[in-house]
Amino acid sequence: MDIRLKRKKEFKFWLDTYYDSIDQNKFSVINDADTILNETYWFIAETFVRPRIQDLSIDDEQRNINRFKIISATEFSVISVLPFIEKSSTESDESSDFFDENEEVRTINAKFAWFIAISIMNSWHIDNSKQSNQNHYSKDNIKTIANYKDINNEKGLTIQEEHINWLTYFNRSGSFPIFSNSQFWRMFEYCLNIDKS
């Protein structure tokens, strides 16, 4: 299957699964969200990630993007698109900057980005070769790491809360720190592996 079509199907699955877990009386999904997310993801991946991968011995199209950069680019795709909107909004609201000021909409989308990130991480073969339907980490392991509180964190937020908060208030008009965010996910997985052993 074509990788772009596969990713679009994954976005559709993630949208449907997450939508089932939220208040459907309050939120809906924008039209063609899976297509828009997929196009945004591939734009970010091909424009900002793949050209910066340092293996110059192979051409651009052959340079693989590792799972941490995939997770990061996917999170920023969600934050760019904001696929979940309030049901009370109109079609004209959907195409405006209306949601930039709506904390609740930004938060539900930041939580969706986290949901996808954990889904990708949990389904990836450890040798980085491909995804599978098998979960590699228990929910308890993920919860332990996600709920860790840094004693120096003034707000007392867990790692998950802090990351979702960061995504919620991220300035969408700026550049996306894809590589540094991918290191967050690399360290998150590292902690999962330590917790596993």
Buried (B, 14 or more C-beta within 10 A) or exposed (E): EEEEEEBBEBBBEBBEEBBEEBEEEEBBBBEEBBEBBBBBBBEBBBEBBBEEBEEEEEEEEEBEBBBBBBBBBBBBBBBBBBBBBBEEBEEEBBEEEBBEEBEEBBBBBBBBBBBBBBBBBBBBEEEEEEBEEEEBBEEEBBEBBBEBEEEEEEEEBBBBBBBBBEBBEBEBEEEBEBEEBBEBBBEBBEBBEEBEE
